[in-house]
């Protein structure tokens, strides 16, 4: 077997995958709460979620590289800069796709980003022991 998981690791991985799957539902709920009137059907919600995930991964790729070479803890300023830049771009993408305004886009970003960050932290906490 390539990957061998213990019972605790499997629970963490399943929890992270469930958070990622429900993240699209959270995006739909966030759009309903903010009363989005444009592009709120499931096709656009799924496309918006994929675009946001791609942008967040693209922007955070320097952090992934820093982590791979072991220098992530050396410069905390880069982490803060990348997180704020990613948040700003994500708010603007939601506003561009769904046209709900910047203030409402911030609410939707929290509905999307918080479960995604939680899932990534779950996976990274168990990732070193694969």
C-alpha positions in Angstrom: 0.0 0.0 0.0 1.2 3.5 -0.8 -0.7 5.3 1.9 -1.4 3.7 5.3 -3.7 5.6 7.6 -4.5 5.1 11.2 -8.0 5.6 12.5 -7.4 9.1 13.7 -5.8 10.2 10.5 -8.7 8.8 8.4 -11.2 10.8 10.6 -9.2 14.0 10.0 -9.1 13.4 6.2 -12.8 12.5 6.0 -13.6 15.7 8.0 -11.5 17.8 5.7 -13.0 16.3 2.6 -16.5 16.9 4.0 -15.7 20.5 4.7 -14.4 21.0 1.2 -17.6 19.4 -0.3 -19.9 21.5 1.9 -17.9 24.6 1.1 -19.9 24.9 -2.2 -23.1 24.7 -0.2 -21.8 27.4 2.1 -21.2 29.6 -0.9 -24.8 29.1 -2.0 -26.0 29.9 1.5 -23.8 33.0 1.6 -25.3 34.2 -1.7 -28.8 33.6 -0.4 -28.1 35.6 2.8 -26.7 38.5 0.8 -29.6 38.3 -1.6 -27.6 37.9 -4.8 -29.8 38.4 -7.8 -27.3 37.6 -10.5 -25.8 34.1 -11.3 -27.0 32.3 -8.2 -28.0 29.0 -9.8 -25.8 25.9 -9.0 -23.9 26.0 -12.3 -22.6 29.5 -11.5 -22.0 28.7 -7.8 -19.9 25.7 -8.8 -17.9 27.8 -11.4 -17.4 30.6 -8.9 -16.2 28.2 -6.2 -13.7 26.6 -8.7 -12.4 30.0 -9.8 -12.0 31.1 -6.1 -10.2 27.9 -5.2 -7.9 28.3 -8.2 -7.1 31.9 -7.4 -6.4 31.2 -3.7 -4.1 28.3 -4.6 -2.3 30.4 -7.2 -1.8 33.3 -4.9 -0.8 31.1 -2.0 1.7 29.0 -4.1 4.6 31.0 -2.7 3.6 29.9 0.8 3.5 26.3 -0.4 7.0 26.7 -1.8 8.2 28.4 1.4 6.8 25.5 3.4 8.4 22.9 1.1 11.9 24.4 1.6 11.4 24.9 5.4 11.5 28.7 5.5 7.8 29.4 6.3 8.5 30.3 9.9 11.4 32.6 9.0 9.3 35.5 7.6 5.8 35.9 9.0 5.3 39.2 7.1 5.1 37.3 3.8 2.2 35.1 5.2 0.2 38.2 6.2 0.8 39.9 2.9 -0.3 36.9 0.9 -3.4 36.3 3.0 -4.5 39.9 2.7 -3.8 39.9 -1.0 -5.7 36.7 -1.5 -8.7 38.0 0.5 -8.8 41.2 -1.5 -8.7 39.3 -4.8 -11.3 36.8 -3.7 -13.7 39.6 -2.6 -13.4 41.3 -6.0 -13.9 38.0 -7.9 -17.1 37.3 -6.0 -18.3 40.9 -6.6 -17.4 40.5 -10.3 -19.2 37.2 -10.8 -22.3 37.7 -8.7 -22.5 41.6 -8.6 -23.5 41.9 -5.0 -21.3 44.7 -3.9 -18.0 44.8 -1.9 -19.6 44.7 1.6 -21.8 41.7 0.8 -18.9 40.0 -1.0 -16.9 40.1 2.3 -19.7 38.1 4.0 -19.6 35.5 1.2 -15.8 35.3 1.3 -16.0 34.3 5.0 -18.6 31.6 4.2 -16.2 30.2 1.6 -12.7 30.8 3.0 -13.2 29.8 6.7 -14.2 26.1 5.9 -11.5 26.0 3.2 -8.8 27.1 5.6 -10.1 24.7 8.2 -10.0 21.8 5.8 -6.5 22.7 4.6 -5.3 23.0 8.2 -6.8 19.5 9.0 -5.0 18.0 6.0 -1.7 19.7 6.7 -1.8 18.6 10.4 -2.0 14.9 9.3 0.0 15.3 6.0 3.4 14.8 7.5 2.6 11.3 8.6 1.5 9.8 5.3 
